Amino acid sequence: MFPILKKTAAMSAFLLFCAIPICAQAQRSSSAKGINSVSAPVPAPLLNGKRAFISYELGDVTAFPSAYSSGPERAYSEFFSQMKAWGRFELVMDPKDADVVFAVRFVDSPGLPRPQIRVGISDANTHVTLWGFVEEVNFAFFKKHRDDAFSATVQLLVADVQALVTPNATPTTATPAGKTRFSDQAR
């Protein structure tokens, strides 16, 4: 009889552990709350920039292709495509021709609760960091759903940039329903 109780208790603990990320997804996204809610001044080069270079920063490559489809450049590729579709910046292929530089990186370190996609924005002329965003990739058991969560996280990052650069405009990238943002965790 006791082995059955031990198995039941272990299964209950496992299910409770798995339910925690699901409950966390009910939080509102930072885009809904307002990206720049403290009204910090947005640097002029970011607001006035017309041309952007998007760089690929090599991140953690061990998650590809086992955990996520494609390769380690996936975050860069999806971010580039969505920024191009948005059309706010003319995307250039040489950083010397850019006003701002977006650096995209996927991070999946052992110390993090979830993988992250990070975007740093710097002035192309001075190389000073202007802004940055970090969004977590939500956990999913099946690879197809992890791939969907990965793409949704890239959409959130583009929406973050849109909300920062054009605060009164409606982002052209829809925020996925129920998506938890890294920035929501502390609120």
Secondary structure in CASP SS format (residue, H / E / C, confidence):
PFRMAT SS
TARGET T0000
AUTHOR 0000-0000-0000
METHOD secondary structure of the structure
MODEL  1
M C 1.00
F H 1.00
P H 1.00
I H 1.00
L H 1.00
K H 1.00
K H 1.00
T H 1.00
A H 1.00
A H 1.00
M H 1.00
S H 1.00
A H 1.00
F H 1.00
L H 1.00
L H 1.00
F H 1.00
C H 1.00
A H 1.00
I H 1.00
P H 1.00
I H 1.00
C H 1.00
A H 1.00
Q C 1.00
A C 1.00
Q C 1.00
R C 1.00
S C 1.00
S H 1.00
S H 1.00
A H 1.00
K H 1.00
G C 1.00
I C 1.00
N C 1.00
S C 1.00
V C 1.00
S C 1.00
A C 1.00
P C 1.00
V C 1.00
P C 1.00
A H 1.00
P H 1.00
L H 1.00
L H 1.00
N H 1.00
G C 1.00
K C 1.00
R E 1.00
A E 1.00
F E 1.00
I E 1.00
S E 1.00
Y E 1.00
E C 1.00
L C 1.00
G C 1.00
D C 1.00
V C 1.00
T C 1.00
A C 1.00
F C 1.00
P C 1.00
S C 1.00
A C 1.00
Y C 1.00
S C 1.00
S C 1.00
G C 1.00
P C 1.00
E C 1.00
R H 1.00
A H 1.00
Y H 1.00
S H 1.00
E H 1.00
F H 1.00
F H 1.00
S H 1.00
Q H 1.00
M H 1.00
K H 1.00
A H 1.00
W H 1.00
G C 1.00
R C 1.00
F C 1.00
E E 1.00
L E 1.00
V C 1.00
M C 1.00
D C 1.00
P H 1.00
K H 1.00
D H 1.00
A C 1.00
D C 1.00
V E 1.00
V E 1.00
F E 1.00
A E 1.00
V E 1.00
R E 1.00
F E 1.00
V E 1.00
D C 1.00
S C 1.00
P C 1.00
G C 1.00
L C 1.00
P C 1.00
R C 1.00
P C 1.00
Q E 1.00
I E 1.00
R E 1.00
V E 1.00
G E 1.00
I E 1.00
S E 1.00
D E 1.00
A C 1.00
N C 1.00
T C 1.00
H C 1.00
V C 1.00
T E 1.00
L E 1.00
W E 1.00
G E 1.00
F E 1.00
V E 1.00
E E 1.00
E E 1.00
V C 1.00
N C 1.00
F C 1.00
A C 1.00
F C 1.00
F C 1.00
K H 1.00
K H 1.00
H H 1.00
R H 1.00
D H 1.00
D H 1.00
A H 1.00
F H 1.00
S H 1.00
A H 1.00
T H 1.00
V H 1.00
Q H 1.00
L H 1.00
L H 1.00
V H 1.00
A H 1.00
D H 1.00
V H 1.00
Q H 1.00
A H 1.00
L H 1.00
V H 1.00
T C 1.00
P C 1.00
N C 1.00
A C 1.00
T C 1.00
P C 1.00
T C 1.00
T C 1.00
A C 1.00
T C 1.00
P C 1.00
A C 1.00
G C 1.00
K C 1.00
T C 1.00
R C 1.00
F H 1.00
S H 1.00
D H 1.00
Q C 1.00
A C 1.00
R C 1.00
END
